[in-house]
Every structure is written in C-alpha cells, then in structure tokens.
C-alpha cells in the first residue's frame, strides 16, 4: 500500500543495493528521494511505497511524479571484498539465533537472553560472532567460566558471522516489507540456511 502525504511516518525504510544487486544498507524515504532526484537510481524492484508529486511543467503543464520503490539499486558505494564482520549487538545476535537459548533450546523474550561466550573471555575467547550464542540466564549461569563439554552442555547450532543480507534483515526486524525480505532471504549465507534446517 502506497503512503500518502499525511502518513510519511508509516513509510518503511528502503532497501538500497549496489548496481550489481548486492545489499548495501537501509535508506529513509528522504534519502531515497535525493537519490532519485540526482538520477543515481539505476533500477528498482518491488512495489512503489511512496508517490511524491512536484511542480508543473511550464511547457505542457504535466506534474512531476516520483514513485519510490521498496528496493532501489544505486551507483557509487560498493560493498568491499573481505570487509570486516558486521557490528555485533545483542539484538542482532538474538535474532540470528531465533531468540532460542542454544543450550536448552527454549524460546525467550530478548530481556531473558544473554550473550554467552562459547570459549569464555577469561580463557582467551573473543567477543566476536563465531564465539557467541544466545543463552538463557539459567544456562549461562550454569555454564559459567567453563567450555560447554566441561559442564555436560551441548550447542544446538554453531555460531557464525551473518552476511550483509542477513545482517540487514536482523537490524530492521519487524519493519521489512515482504518483497524486501524475499530479496534478502535469497542471499542469506550458508550458516543461516544450515541453522534453519537444524532448528526446524
């Protein structure tokens, strides 16, 4: 459904891709309008989510109309090869792990989950995607400063670094349009697909 002038707050963020079709970031509708106005939008996908009307032509009286699509591909800003991992936040981590404790397998509200370091920091473990999992407070407390096998615990799935597409989905959770989610899901990495099959 397309937004009207009185409902700009309901306009979802726009998924921005590079011209090769790789996801780059989320753009506000205002940023998207600027990209359209500067003729930087190479192609679009998805539905038009906002239609803006401008001035009238002095020559023929037609009014300028800009339709903002949910997915836009723009020139410029490339996704560098071998870039660093996306920022590790609890919100993104819990989303990656489907709000499950990866020890007991139960689903929890975000406030009841913690970030567990599989190899504890006090034993040389790092605070990075491949060493952290979502854990309920009870399991995290029970594991304490030990490795999982030292306390009879087992991980339900291995931690992994989400790719850009998955990270964008995790950081805009709940506000993603269907066509945007379909596009991002088609580019999720192997770690996500393995996790999905394991946790079903």
GUTORZA-599740 format. One record per residue: residue in three letters; residue number from 1; z, y, x of N, C-alpha, C in turn. Coordinates in Angstrom, 1 decimal. Atoms other than C-alpha are relative to their C-alpha. Example, Ala and Ser with C-alpha at 12.3 -4.5 7.8 and 13.67 -1.06 7.14 Angstrom:
<recs>
- ala,1,0.0,-1.2,0.9,7.8,-4.5,12.3,0.0,1.2,0.9
- ser,2,0.0,-1.1,-0.9,7.1,-1.1,13.7,0.8,1.1,-0.8
</recs>
This chain:
<recs>
- unk,1,0.0,-1.2,0.8,0.0,0.0,0.0,0.0,1.2,0.9
- unk,2,0.1,-1.2,-0.8,-1.0,3.4,1.4,1.1,1.0,-0.4
- unk,3,-1.0,-1.0,0.2,1.6,6.1,1.8,-0.6,1.3,-0.5
- unk,4,0.5,-1.3,0.5,1.3,9.5,0.1,0.8,1.0,0.8
- unk,5,-0.6,-1.1,-0.7,2.3,12.9,1.4,1.5,0.1,-0.2
- unk,6,-1.5,-0.1,0.2,5.8,12.6,-0.2,0.7,-1.2,0.4
- unk,7,-0.7,1.2,-0.4,6.6,9.3,1.3,-0.3,-0.4,1.4
- unk,8,0.2,0.2,-1.4,6.0,9.7,5.0,1.0,-0.9,0.7
- unk,9,-1.0,0.8,-0.7,9.3,8.1,5.8,-0.2,-1.5,-0.2
- unk,10,0.2,1.5,0.2,8.1,4.8,4.4,-1.2,-0.5,0.8
- unk,11,1.1,0.4,-0.7,5.1,4.7,6.7,0.5,-0.8,1.2
- unk,12,-0.5,0.8,-1.1,5.6,1.8,9.1,-0.6,0.5,1.4
- unk,13,0.6,-0.3,-1.3,5.0,2.1,12.8,-1.3,-0.7,0.2
- unk,14,1.4,0.5,-0.3,1.5,1.5,14.1,0.0,-0.8,1.2
- unk,15,0.1,0.9,-1.2,0.8,-1.4,16.5,-1.2,0.5,0.8
- unk,16,1.1,-0.5,-1.0,-1.1,0.0,19.5,-0.4,-1.1,0.9
- unk,17,0.5,1.0,-0.9,-3.3,-2.2,21.5,-0.8,0.8,1.1
- unk,18,1.0,-0.6,-0.9,-5.4,-1.5,24.6,-1.4,-0.5,-0.5
- unk,19,1.4,0.3,0.5,-9.2,-1.8,24.2,-0.3,-1.5,0.2
- unk,20,0.2,1.4,-0.1,-9.0,-5.4,25.4,0.7,-0.8,-1.0
- unk,21,-0.6,0.7,1.1,-6.9,-6.2,22.4,1.4,-0.5,0.3
- unk,22,-1.4,0.4,-0.3,-3.5,-6.7,24.2,1.0,1.0,-0.5
- unk,23,-1.0,-1.0,0.6,-0.5,-5.2,22.5,0.7,0.8,1.1
- unk,24,-0.6,-0.9,-1.0,1.0,-2.2,24.3,1.3,0.5,-0.5
- unk,25,-1.2,-0.5,0.5,3.6,-0.6,22.1,-0.1,0.4,-1.5
- unk,26,0.1,-0.5,1.4,4.5,0.8,18.7,-0.2,1.5,0.0
- unk,27,0.2,-1.4,0.1,3.4,4.3,17.7,0.4,0.5,-1.4
- unk,28,-0.4,-0.6,1.3,4.7,6.6,15.0,-1.4,0.4,-0.7
- unk,29,1.3,-0.5,0.7,2.1,7.8,12.4,-0.4,1.3,0.6
- unk,30,0.4,-1.3,-0.6,2.2,11.2,14.0,-0.7,-0.2,1.4
- unk,31,0.7,0.4,-1.2,1.3,9.7,17.4,-1.4,-0.5,-0.3
- unk,32,1.3,0.6,0.4,-1.5,7.7,15.7,-1.0,1.1,-0.4
- unk,33,0.9,-1.1,0.4,-2.9,10.9,14.1,-0.6,0.7,1.2
- unk,34,0.5,-0.6,-1.2,-3.1,12.5,17.5,-1.1,-0.8,0.7
- unk,35,1.0,0.9,-0.6,-4.9,9.5,18.9,-1.4,0.0,-0.7
- unk,36,1.2,-0.1,0.7,-7.4,9.6,16.1,-0.7,1.4,0.2
- unk,37,0.6,-1.3,-0.1,-7.9,13.4,16.4,-0.6,0.2,1.4
- unk,38,0.6,-0.2,-1.4,-8.5,13.1,20.2,-1.1,-1.1,0.2
- unk,39,1.1,1.0,0.0,-11.1,10.3,19.4,0.3,-1.1,1.1
- unk,40,-0.4,1.0,-0.9,-9.1,7.8,21.5,0.1,-1.4,-0.7
- unk,41,0.0,1.3,0.7,-9.1,5.0,18.8,-1.3,-0.6,0.1
- unk,42,1.3,0.7,-0.2,-11.8,2.6,19.9,-0.3,-0.9,-1.2
- unk,43,0.2,0.8,1.1,-11.4,0.2,17.0,1.4,-0.3,-0.7
- unk,44,-1.2,0.2,0.8,-8.9,-0.8,14.3,0.0,-1.4,-0.7
- unk,45,-0.2,1.3,0.7,-7.6,-3.9,12.5,1.0,0.3,-1.1
- unk,46,-1.0,-0.1,1.0,-5.5,-4.4,9.4,-0.4,1.1,-1.0
- unk,47,0.2,-0.9,1.1,-5.1,-2.2,6.4,0.3,1.4,0.4
- unk,48,-0.3,-1.4,-0.2,-5.1,1.6,6.2,1.4,0.2,-0.7
- unk,49,-1.3,-0.2,0.6,-1.4,2.5,5.7,0.3,1.5,-0.3
- unk,50,-0.2,-1.4,0.3,-1.8,6.3,5.5,-1.4,0.7,0.0
- unk,51,1.2,-0.8,0.1,-4.6,8.6,4.4,0.4,1.5,0.0
- unk,52,-0.3,-1.5,-0.2,-4.4,12.3,5.6,-1.3,0.8,-0.3
- unk,53,1.1,-0.9,0.3,-6.6,15.0,4.2,0.1,1.3,0.8
- unk,54,0.0,-1.2,-0.8,-7.6,18.0,6.3,-0.8,1.1,-0.7
- unk,55,0.7,-1.1,0.6,-9.7,21.1,5.8,-1.4,-0.4,-0.5
- unk,56,1.3,0.2,0.6,-13.1,21.5,4.1,-1.0,0.6,1.0
- unk,57,1.1,-0.5,-0.8,-16.4,21.9,5.9,-0.6,1.2,-0.6
- unk,58,0.7,-1.2,0.5,-18.0,25.3,5.7,-1.4,-0.2,-0.4
- unk,59,1.4,0.3,0.2,-21.4,23.7,5.7,-0.2,-0.7,-1.3
- unk,60,0.3,0.7,1.2,-21.2,21.2,2.9,1.2,-0.2,-0.9
- unk,61,-1.2,0.1,0.9,-17.6,21.5,1.5,0.7,-1.3,0.0
- unk,62,-0.7,1.2,0.0,-16.6,18.0,2.3,1.3,0.1,0.7
- unk,63,-1.3,0.0,-0.6,-13.0,17.4,3.2,0.2,-1.1,1.0
- unk,64,-0.2,1.0,-1.1,-11.9,15.7,6.4,1.1,-0.9,-0.5
- unk,65,-1.0,1.1,0.4,-10.0,12.4,5.7,0.2,-0.9,1.2
- unk,66,-0.3,0.9,-1.1,-8.3,10.4,8.4,0.8,-1.2,-0.6
- unk,67,-0.7,1.2,0.5,-7.3,6.8,7.4,0.7,-0.6,1.2
- unk,68,-0.7,0.6,-1.1,-4.6,5.5,9.7,0.2,-1.5,-0.3
- unk,69,-0.1,1.4,0.2,-4.7,1.7,10.1,1.3,-0.5,0.7
- unk,70,-1.2,0.6,-0.5,-1.8,-0.6,10.9,-0.1,-0.5,1.4
- unk,71,0.2,0.5,-1.4,-3.3,-1.8,14.2,-1.2,0.9,0.6
- unk,72,1.1,-0.8,-0.6,-5.3,0.5,16.5,-0.1,-0.3,1.5
- unk,73,0.3,0.2,-1.5,-6.9,-0.1,19.9,-0.5,1.3,0.6
- unk,74,0.3,-1.3,-0.7,-7.0,2.8,22.3,-0.3,-0.2,1.4
- unk,75,0.3,0.0,-1.4,-8.4,3.6,25.6,1.2,0.5,0.8
- unk,76,-1.1,-0.4,-0.8,-6.2,4.5,28.5,1.0,-1.1,0.3
- unk,77,-1.2,0.8,-0.2,-2.8,3.0,29.0,-0.2,-1.6,0.1
- unk,78,0.2,1.4,-0.2,-3.3,-0.5,30.4,1.3,-0.8,0.1
- unk,79,-1.1,0.8,-0.2,-0.9,-3.4,30.4,-0.1,-0.6,1.4
- unk,80,0.2,0.4,-1.4,-0.4,-4.0,34.2,0.3,-1.5,0.1
- unk,81,-0.2,1.4,-0.3,-0.6,-7.5,35.5,1.2,-0.2,0.8
- unk,82,-1.2,0.2,-0.7,2.6,-9.0,36.8,1.1,1.0,-0.1
- unk,83,-1.0,-1.0,0.2,4.7,-6.3,35.3,1.4,-0.6,-0.1
- unk,84,-1.4,0.5,0.1,8.5,-6.6,35.1,0.2,-0.5,-1.4
- unk,85,-0.4,0.5,1.4,10.1,-8.5,32.2,0.4,1.1,-0.9
- unk,86,-0.4,-1.0,0.9,10.8,-6.6,29.1,1.5,0.2,0.0
- unk,87,-1.4,-0.3,0.0,14.2,-5.0,28.7,0.8,-1.0,-0.8
- unk,88,-0.9,1.0,0.6,17.0,-7.5,27.9,1.1,0.7,-0.8
- unk,89,-1.0,-0.5,0.9,19.0,-6.4,24.9,0.6,-1.1,-0.8
- unk,90,-0.6,1.0,0.9,21.4,-8.4,22.7,-0.9,-0.2,-1.2
- unk,91,0.8,0.1,1.3,19.3,-7.6,19.6,-1.3,-0.8,0.3
- unk,92,1.2,0.8,-0.3,16.1,-8.9,21.3,0.3,-1.5,0.3
- unk,93,-0.4,1.3,-0.3,17.9,-11.9,22.7,0.4,-0.8,-1.2
- unk,94,-0.4,0.7,1.2,19.5,-12.9,19.4,-1.3,-0.3,-0.9
- unk,95,1.2,0.2,0.7,16.1,-12.5,17.8,-0.8,-1.1,0.6
- unk,96,0.8,1.1,-0.8,14.4,-14.7,20.5,0.6,-1.3,-0.4
- unk,97,-0.7,1.3,0.3,17.0,-17.4,19.7,0.2,-0.2,-1.5
- unk,98,0.0,0.1,1.5,16.6,-17.0,15.9,1.4,0.0,-0.5
- unk,99,-1.4,-0.2,0.5,20.3,-16.0,15.5,0.7,-1.3,0.0
- unk,100,-0.7,1.3,-0.1,21.3,-19.5,16.4,0.9,0.0,1.3
- unk,101,-0.8,0.3,-1.2,24.1,-20.5,18.8,-0.8,-1.1,0.6
- unk,102,0.7,1.0,-0.6,22.1,-22.5,21.3,0.8,-1.2,0.5
- unk,103,-0.9,1.1,-0.4,25.1,-24.8,21.9,0.3,-0.8,-1.3
- unk,104,-0.4,0.7,1.2,26.3,-25.7,18.4,-1.1,-0.1,-1.1
- unk,105,1.1,0.0,0.9,23.1,-24.9,16.5,0.2,0.7,-1.3
- unk,106,-0.2,-0.7,1.3,24.6,-22.9,13.7,-0.6,1.5,0.1
- unk,107,0.5,-1.3,0.1,23.1,-19.6,12.5,1.2,1.0,-0.3
- unk,108,-1.1,-1.0,0.1,25.3,-16.5,12.8,-0.6,1.4,-0.2
- unk,109,0.3,-1.4,0.1,25.2,-12.8,11.9,0.0,0.6,1.5
- unk,110,0.0,-0.6,-1.3,24.4,-10.6,15.0,1.4,0.3,0.6
- unk,111,-1.4,-0.3,-0.5,28.1,-9.5,15.2,0.8,-1.1,0.4
- unk,112,-0.8,1.2,-0.4,29.3,-13.0,15.6,-0.6,-0.8,1.2
- unk,113,0.7,0.6,-1.1,26.9,-13.8,18.5,0.4,0.7,1.3
- unk,114,-0.2,-0.6,-1.3,27.4,-13.2,22.2,-1.1,-0.4,0.9
- unk,115,1.0,0.3,-1.0,25.2,-13.2,25.3,0.7,-0.9,1.0
- unk,116,-0.6,0.9,-1.0,26.1,-16.3,27.3,-0.9,-0.2,1.2
- unk,117,0.8,0.2,-1.2,25.0,-16.7,30.9,0.1,-1.5,0.3
- unk,118,0.0,1.4,-0.2,24.0,-20.3,31.4,0.6,-0.3,1.3
- unk,119,-0.7,0.0,-1.3,24.9,-20.0,35.1,0.8,1.3,0.0
- unk,120,-0.8,-1.2,0.1,27.9,-17.7,34.9,-0.2,1.0,1.1
- unk,121,0.2,-1.0,-1.0,27.6,-14.4,36.7,1.0,-0.2,1.2
- unk,122,-0.9,0.2,-1.1,30.7,-15.2,38.7,-0.4,-1.2,0.9
- unk,123,0.4,1.1,-0.8,28.9,-18.3,40.0,-1.5,0.3,0.5
- unk,124,1.3,-0.3,-0.5,25.7,-16.4,41.0,-1.1,0.2,-1.0
- unk,125,1.0,-0.2,1.0,23.9,-16.3,37.7,-0.3,1.4,-0.2
- unk,126,0.4,-1.3,0.2,21.9,-13.3,36.9,-0.1,0.4,-1.5
- unk,127,0.2,-0.4,1.4,21.7,-11.2,33.7,-1.5,0.3,-0.2
- unk,128,1.4,0.0,0.2,18.1,-12.0,33.0,-0.4,-1.0,-1.1
- unk,129,0.4,0.8,1.1,16.1,-13.6,30.2,0.1,-1.5,0.2
- unk,130,0.1,1.4,-0.3,15.8,-17.0,31.9,1.4,-0.6,0.3
- unk,131,-1.3,0.5,-0.2,19.6,-17.3,32.3,1.0,0.4,-1.1
- unk,132,-0.9,-0.4,1.1,20.9,-16.0,29.0,-0.4,-0.7,-1.3
- unk,133,0.2,0.5,1.3,21.2,-17.5,25.5,0.9,0.6,-1.0
- unk,134,-0.9,-0.4,1.0,22.7,-16.6,22.2,1.0,-1.1,-0.2
- unk,135,-1.1,1.0,0.2,26.1,-18.3,21.7,1.0,0.6,-0.9
- unk,136,-1.0,-0.5,0.8,28.7,-18.0,19.1,1.3,0.2,0.8
- unk,137,-1.2,-0.3,-0.8,32.1,-16.7,20.3,0.8,-1.2,0.3
- unk,138,-0.7,1.3,-0.2,33.7,-20.1,19.9,-0.6,-0.8,1.2
- unk,139,0.7,0.8,-1.1,31.1,-21.9,22.1,0.1,0.8,1.3
- unk,140,0.0,-0.8,-1.2,31.0,-19.0,24.6,1.4,-0.1,0.7
- unk,141,-1.3,0.1,-0.5,34.8,-19.1,24.9,0.3,-1.4,0.6
- unk,142,-0.3,1.4,-0.5,34.9,-22.9,25.3,-0.7,-0.3,1.3
- unk,143,0.7,0.2,-1.3,32.2,-22.9,28.0,0.6,0.8,1.1
- unk,144,-0.6,-0.8,-1.1,33.9,-20.1,29.9,-0.8,0.2,1.2
- unk,145,0.6,-0.2,-1.3,33.1,-20.0,33.6,-0.6,-1.2,0.5
- unk,146,0.6,1.3,-0.5,31.5,-23.4,33.7,-1.5,-0.1,-0.4
- unk,147,1.4,0.3,0.4,28.0,-24.8,33.6,0.1,-0.9,-1.2
- unk,148,-0.1,0.8,1.2,27.1,-26.5,30.3,0.4,-1.4,0.2
- unk,149,-0.3,1.4,-0.2,27.2,-30.0,31.7,1.5,-0.3,0.4
- unk,150,-1.4,0.2,-0.5,30.7,-29.4,33.2,1.0,0.0,-1.2
- unk,151,-0.9,0.0,1.2,32.2,-29.0,29.7,-0.6,-0.8,-1.2
- unk,152,0.5,0.8,1.0,30.1,-31.5,27.8,-0.9,0.7,-1.0
- unk,153,0.9,-0.8,1.0,27.8,-28.9,26.2,-1.5,-0.2,0.5
- unk,154,1.4,0.2,-0.3,24.0,-29.1,26.0,-0.7,1.1,-0.7
- unk,155,0.8,-1.0,0.6,21.5,-26.4,25.4,-1.0,-0.6,-1.0
- unk,156,1.0,0.5,1.0,19.3,-26.9,22.3,-1.4,0.4,0.4
- unk,157,1.3,-0.4,-0.4,16.4,-25.0,23.9,0.2,0.8,1.3
- unk,158,-0.1,-0.7,-1.2,15.7,-23.5,27.3,-0.3,1.5,-0.2
- unk,159,0.3,-1.4,0.1,15.8,-19.7,27.8,-1.3,0.3,0.7
- unk,160,1.2,-0.4,-0.6,12.6,-17.9,28.6,-0.2,1.5,-0.2
- unk,161,0.3,-1.4,0.1,11.1,-14.5,29.0,-1.1,0.2,-1.0
- unk,162,1.1,-0.2,1.0,9.2,-13.3,25.9,-1.1,0.9,0.6
- unk,163,1.1,-0.8,-0.4,5.8,-11.9,26.4,0.0,1.3,-0.8
- unk,164,0.0,-1.3,0.6,4.8,-8.4,25.3,-0.1,-0.1,-1.5
- unk,165,0.2,0.1,1.4,3.6,-9.5,21.9,1.3,-0.4,-0.7
- unk,166,-1.2,0.5,0.6,6.8,-11.4,21.1,1.1,1.1,0.1
- unk,167,-1.0,-1.0,-0.2,9.0,-8.6,22.5,-0.2,1.2,-1.0
- unk,168,0.3,-1.1,1.0,7.2,-6.0,20.3,0.5,-0.5,-1.4
- unk,169,-0.4,0.5,1.3,7.9,-8.3,17.3,1.5,0.0,-0.1
- unk,170,-1.5,0.0,0.0,11.6,-8.7,18.3,0.6,1.4,-0.1
- unk,171,-0.5,-1.3,0.0,12.1,-5.0,18.7,-0.3,0.8,-1.2
- unk,172,0.4,-0.7,1.2,10.6,-4.0,15.4,0.3,-0.9,-1.2
- unk,173,-0.3,1.0,1.0,12.1,-6.8,13.4,0.3,0.6,-1.4
- unk,174,-0.3,-0.5,1.4,12.1,-6.3,9.6,-0.9,1.1,-0.5
- unk,175,0.9,-1.1,0.4,9.6,-3.4,9.7,-1.4,-0.3,0.3
- unk,176,1.3,0.4,-0.5,6.5,-5.3,10.7,-0.9,-0.4,-1.3
- unk,177,0.9,0.4,1.1,3.6,-5.5,8.2,-0.6,-1.4,0.3
- unk,178,0.6,1.4,-0.2,2.0,-8.9,7.6,-1.1,-0.1,0.9
- unk,179,1.1,0.0,-0.9,-1.2,-8.1,9.4,0.4,0.2,1.4
- unk,180,-0.5,-0.2,-1.4,0.7,-6.8,12.4,0.7,-1.3,0.5
- unk,181,-0.7,1.2,-0.4,2.9,-9.9,12.5,-1.0,-1.1,0.3
- unk,182,1.0,1.0,-0.2,-0.1,-12.2,12.2,-0.7,0.2,1.4
- unk,183,0.7,-0.4,-1.2,-1.8,-10.4,15.1,1.0,-0.4,1.2
- unk,184,-1.0,0.3,-1.1,1.4,-10.6,17.3,0.2,-1.4,0.2
- unk,185,-0.4,1.4,-0.1,2.2,-14.2,16.5,-1.2,-0.8,0.6
- unk,186,1.1,0.7,-0.6,-1.3,-15.2,17.6,0.0,0.1,1.5
- unk,187,-0.1,-0.2,-1.5,-0.4,-14.0,21.1,1.4,-0.4,0.6
- unk,188,-1.3,0.4,-0.6,3.1,-15.4,21.4,-0.2,-1.0,1.1
- unk,189,0.1,0.9,-1.1,3.7,-17.3,24.6,0.4,-1.4,-0.3
- unk,190,-0.3,1.4,0.1,4.2,-21.0,25.2,1.5,-0.2,-0.3
- unk,191,-1.4,0.1,0.2,8.0,-20.5,25.3,0.4,0.1,-1.4
- unk,192,-0.3,-0.2,1.4,8.1,-19.2,21.8,-0.5,-1.2,-0.9
- unk,193,0.6,1.1,0.8,5.8,-22.0,20.4,0.9,-1.2,0.3
- unk,194,-0.8,1.2,-0.2,7.9,-24.7,22.1,1.4,0.2,-0.7
- unk,195,-1.3,-0.2,0.6,11.1,-23.1,20.8,-0.1,-0.2,-1.5
- unk,196,0.3,0.2,1.5,9.6,-23.0,17.2,0.0,-1.5,-0.3
- unk,197,0.1,1.4,0.3,8.8,-26.7,17.3,1.3,-0.7,0.2
- unk,198,-1.2,0.7,-0.3,12.1,-27.7,18.8,1.1,0.4,-1.0
- unk,199,-1.0,-0.4,1.0,14.2,-25.7,16.3,-0.3,-0.3,-1.4
- unk,200,0.4,0.2,1.4,12.4,-26.8,13.2,0.7,-1.3,-0.5
</recs>
